[in-house]
Amino acid sequence: PGYVDAVRAFVDIERIRAAGLRIAVDSMHGAAGGLAGRVLGEGATTVHELRGEPDPEFPGMHAPEPIARNLDGLMGLVAAERYDIGLATDGDGDRLGLVDERGAFLNQQQVFALLVRYLLGVRGERGPIVRSITSTRMIDRLGERYGCPVHETAVGFKFLGPKMIEEDALVAGEESGGYARRGHIPERDGILSGLLLLDYVVRTGKPPSQLLAELYDEVGRHEYDRVDIALRPEERDAVAARVAAAEPPAIAGLRVASKDTLDGYRFTLDGGWWLLLRFSGTEPLLRIYAEMPSAELVRDALREGRSIAGVD
């Protein structure tokens, strides 16, 4: 009851309960198991939960992350049974994954942009926005459109949270699927983020795929992907040296406008597109990220990123 009362301050739960939505939820055997049903029960809206029972072994997945490769069951269920939306939370319930009404996975960059567009465009809220260096530049374009400053941090809510407090930011988010909003806690909350998206669907009467199409109409199409490359400890210094020394004139056919080291090595390209190479702070991995105007250019950029690092 305490948590439900807390989230009522940010979203009209009764409106969602009365909407008659059919929602599929994958709790991934994590801490949020059963919570969506308790929050949204007692109305016309129904919740069907997958993997709701806690299991610290998290069977069937490498790690309980709400990403496409872990959500085949949810995507298949939504498509086959024609659910209105699918939501997934990670092991500790602070990250969110989204599946549209056709069973297609929407990546966390798209979800963050949808949340921001909902807060600014539907609810008419205003305030600074905080995003990590690995987050989509759709956030910047939305900020420009609605007159909201956008602040960038290094990766992780240990940076995003304090910046959110400092700026009294309306919303903060990161590429891994964690989002926070003003007045709640300066930390990720997967359940609240999911409720906000449900409210977006209910208020507009539009399915997630249409909301995504409208987002692209507003800010342009943005394609994104990331590859993770396992490194032996003795390889890290040589890889770092190669990336630090790299000065490519162009990446994926786009001129390199600048290079910076806010967190890793970022190459900003003409048009605001970008390639980033950084070492994971938690695993022995080199992560290579790219956001471009087409999936083909993303693939090209990631391939060139591997070449820059000498790991192709």
C-alpha positions in Angstrom: 0.0 0.0 0.0 2.8 2.5 0.8 4.3 2.1 -2.7 1.0 2.3 -4.4 0.2 5.5 -2.5 3.6 6.9 -3.5 3.1 6.3 -7.3 -0.5 7.7 -7.2 1.2 11.1 -6.9 2.5 10.7 -10.5 0.0 8.7 -12.4 -3.8 8.2 -12.3 -3.9 4.5 -11.5 -7.7 4.5 -11.5 -7.8 5.7 -15.1 -5.5 2.8 -16.1 -7.5 0.3 -14.1 -10.7 1.4 -15.9 -9.3 1.5 -19.4 -9.8 -2.2 -20.1 -6.2 -2.8 -21.3 -4.8 -6.3 -21.6 -1.3 -6.1 -20.2 1.4 -8.8 -20.2 4.1 -8.5 -17.7 7.4 -10.4 -17.4 8.9 -10.0 -13.9 11.9 -12.1 -14.7 11.8 -14.0 -11.4 12.7 -10.7 -9.7 11.8 -8.4 -6.9 8.8 -6.8 -8.8 7.0 -10.1 -9.1 3.3 -9.7 -8.4 3.5 -5.9 -8.0 1.9 -4.9 -11.3 -1.1 -7.0 -10.6 -1.5 -5.6 -7.1 -1.2 -2.0 -8.4 -3.5 -2.4 -11.4 -6.0 -5.0 -10.1 -9.7 -4.4 -9.3 -10.7 -2.9 -12.6 -11.4 -3.6 -16.2 -7.7 -3.8 -17.0 -6.2 -7.2 -16.7 -2.6 -8.2 -16.1 -1.1 -11.5 -17.2 2.3 -12.2 -15.5 5.2 -14.3 -16.6 8.0 -15.5 -14.3 6.4 -13.8 -11.3 7.7 -16.2 -8.7 11.1 -15.2 -7.2 14.0 -17.3 -8.1 17.6 -16.1 -7.3 18.9 -18.5 -10.0 17.1 -16.5 -12.7 16.7 -19.7 -14.9 16.8 -19.4 -18.7 18.8 -16.2 -18.9 22.4 -15.1 -18.5 21.3 -12.2 -16.3 17.8 -10.8 -15.6 18.0 -7.8 -17.9 14.8 -6.6 -19.7 16.4 -6.9 -23.2 15.2 -8.6 -26.3 17.2 -11.8 -26.0 15.6 -12.5 -22.6 12.0 -11.7 -23.6 11.1 -14.2 -26.3 8.3 -15.5 -24.0 6.8 -12.1 -23.5 7.1 -11.1 -27.1 5.5 -14.3 -28.3 2.7 -14.1 -25.8 1.8 -10.5 -26.7 1.8 -11.3 -30.5 -0.1 -14.6 -30.2 -2.7 -13.5 -27.7 -3.0 -9.9 -29.0 -2.2 -8.1 -25.7 -2.2 -4.3 -25.8 1.3 -4.0 -24.4 4.1 -6.0 -22.7 6.2 -4.7 -19.9 9.3 -6.3 -18.3 11.2 -5.5 -15.2 14.7 -6.6 -14.3 15.9 -8.6 -11.2 15.6 -5.7 -8.7 12.7 -4.0 -10.5 14.4 -0.7 -11.3 14.8 -1.2 -15.1 12.0 -1.4 -17.7 11.6 -3.2 -21.0 8.7 -2.6 -23.5 7.0 -4.8 -26.1 4.5 -3.2 -28.4 1.1 -4.6 -29.3 2.6 -6.6 -32.3 5.1 -8.3 -30.1 8.0 -6.2 -31.2 10.6 -5.2 -28.6 11.2 -1.4 -28.3 14.7 -0.7 -27.1 15.5 1.4 -24.0 16.5 4.4 -26.1 13.1 4.5 -27.7 11.4 4.0 -24.3 13.3 6.9 -22.8 12.3 9.2 -25.7 8.7 8.1 -25.4 8.6 8.9 -21.7 10.1 12.3 -22.3 7.6 13.0 -25.1 4.8 11.9 -22.9 5.8 14.2 -20.0 6.5 17.2 -22.2 3.9 16.8 -24.9 0.9 15.1 -23.2 1.2 16.2 -19.6 2.7 19.6 -20.5 5.4 19.4 -17.8 8.6 21.3 -18.1 12.1 21.2 -16.6 15.6 20.1 -17.2 16.3 16.6 -18.5 19.4 14.6 -17.5 20.7 11.8 -19.7 23.9 9.7 -19.7 26.5 9.9 -22.5 25.1 6.6 -23.9 21.5 7.8 -24.2 19.8 8.7 -27.4 20.1 12.2 -28.9 16.3 12.1 -29.4 16.2 13.5 -25.9 18.2 16.6 -27.0 15.8 17.1 -30.0 12.8 16.8 -27.7 14.4 19.3 -25.3 15.0 21.8 -28.1 11.4 21.4 -29.3 9.8 21.9 -25.9 12.3 24.4 -24.5 13.9 22.2 -21.9 17.7 22.1 -21.2 19.4 18.7 -21.5 22.3 17.8 -19.2 24.7 15.0 -19.9 26.6 12.8 -17.4 28.9 9.8 -17.4 27.2 6.4 -17.3 25.4 5.3 -14.2 22.8 6.7 -11.7 25.7 7.5 -9.3 26.2 10.4 -11.8 22.6 10.9 -13.0 21.0 11.0 -9.5 23.2 13.9 -8.1 22.8 15.8 -11.4 19.1 15.3 -11.2 19.0 16.8 -7.7 21.4 19.7 -8.7 19.3 20.7 -11.7 15.9 19.9 -10.1 15.4 17.8 -13.3 12.0 16.7 -14.5 13.3 13.3 -15.7 16.6 11.4 -16.0 17.4 8.2 -17.9 20.1 5.9 -19.1 20.6 3.5 -22.0 20.2 0.4 -19.7 16.5 1.1 -19.2 16.6 3.0 -15.9 14.4 6.1 -15.6 13.6 8.5 -12.8 11.2 11.4 -12.5 11.1 14.5 -10.3 9.3 14.3 -7.0 9.7 10.5 -6.6 13.3 9.4 -5.9 16.4 10.3 -7.8 16.9 6.7 -8.8 15.5 4.2 -11.3 12.0 2.7 -10.8 10.8 0.2 -13.4 7.2 -0.1 -12.1 6.6 3.7 -12.1 8.2 4.0 -15.6 5.8 1.3 -16.8 2.8 3.0 -15.3 3.7 6.3 -17.0 3.9 4.5 -20.3 0.5 2.8 -19.7 -0.9 6.3 -18.9 0.5 7.5 -22.2 -1.3 4.7 -24.1 -4.6 5.3 -22.2 -4.6 9.1 -22.5 -3.9 9.1 -26.2 -5.8 5.9 -27.1 -2.9 4.9 -29.3 -0.9 1.7 -29.3 2.9 1.8 -28.6 3.8 1.3 -32.3 1.9 4.4 -33.3 3.4 6.4 -30.4 6.8 5.4 -31.7 6.0 6.4 -35.3 4.8 9.8 -34.0 8.0 10.2 -32.1 10.0 9.6 -35.2 7.8 12.0 -37.1 8.7 14.7 -34.5 12.4 14.1 -34.1 13.5 12.0 -37.0 14.4 8.3 -37.1 17.2 7.3 -34.8 18.8 3.8 -34.9 21.0 2.5 -32.1 22.9 -0.6 -31.2 25.7 -1.8 -28.9 28.2 -4.6 -29.0 30.1 -6.0 -26.0 33.5 -7.5 -26.5 35.1 -9.6 -23.9 38.7 -8.7 -23.1 41.4 -10.4 -21.2 42.9 -8.1 -18.5 46.2 -8.0 -20.3 44.6 -6.7 -23.5 42.9 -3.6 -21.9 45.9 -1.2 -21.9 46.7 -1.9 -25.6 43.1 -1.4 -26.6 42.8 1.8 -24.7 46.0 3.1 -26.3 44.8 2.4 -29.8 41.4 4.1 -29.2 43.1 7.1 -27.5 45.4 7.6 -30.5 42.7 7.1 -33.1 41.8 10.2 -35.2 39.6 8.9 -38.0 38.5 11.7 -40.4 35.1 9.9 -40.9 33.1 7.1 -39.5 30.4 5.3 -41.5 30.9 8.0 -44.2 30.1 10.9 -41.8 32.8 13.4 -40.9 34.1 13.2 -37.3 33.4 16.7 -35.9 34.9 16.1 -32.4 36.3 13.5 -30.0 36.0 13.7 -26.2 36.6 11.6 -23.2 33.7 12.3 -20.8 33.3 8.6 -20.3 35.4 6.5 -22.7 36.1 7.8 -26.1 33.3 9.4 -28.1 33.4 10.4 -31.7 30.7 13.0 -32.5 29.8 13.1 -36.2 28.1 15.6 -38.5 24.5 15.7 -37.7 25.0 14.9 -34.0 25.4 11.1 -34.7 27.9 9.4 -32.5 30.2 6.4 -31.8 31.4 5.6 -28.3 33.9 3.1 -27.0 34.2 2.6 -23.3 35.2 -0.1 -20.8 32.5 -1.5 -18.6 32.7 -0.5 -15.0 31.4 -3.9 -13.8 32.6 -6.5 -16.3 35.8 -7.2 -18.4 34.2 -5.8 -21.5 34.7 -3.2 -24.1 31.4 -1.7 -25.0 30.9 0.0 -28.4 27.8 2.1 -28.9 26.5 3.8 -32.0 23.5 6.0 -32.9 22.9 6.8 -36.6 20.1 7.7 -39.0 19.8 4.1 -40.3 20.4 0.6 -39.1 22.9 0.1 -42.0 25.0 3.0 -40.8 24.9 1.7 -37.2 26.3 -1.6 -38.4 29.0 0.3 -40.3 29.9 2.4 -37.3 30.1 -0.6 -35.0 32.3 -2.4 -37.4 34.6 0.6 -37.7 34.6 0.9 -33.9 35.9 -2.6 -33.6 38.6 -1.7 -36.1 39.6 1.4 -34.2 40.0 -0.8 -31.0 41.8 -3.5 -32.9 39.3 -6.2 -31.9 37.7 -6.8 -35.3 
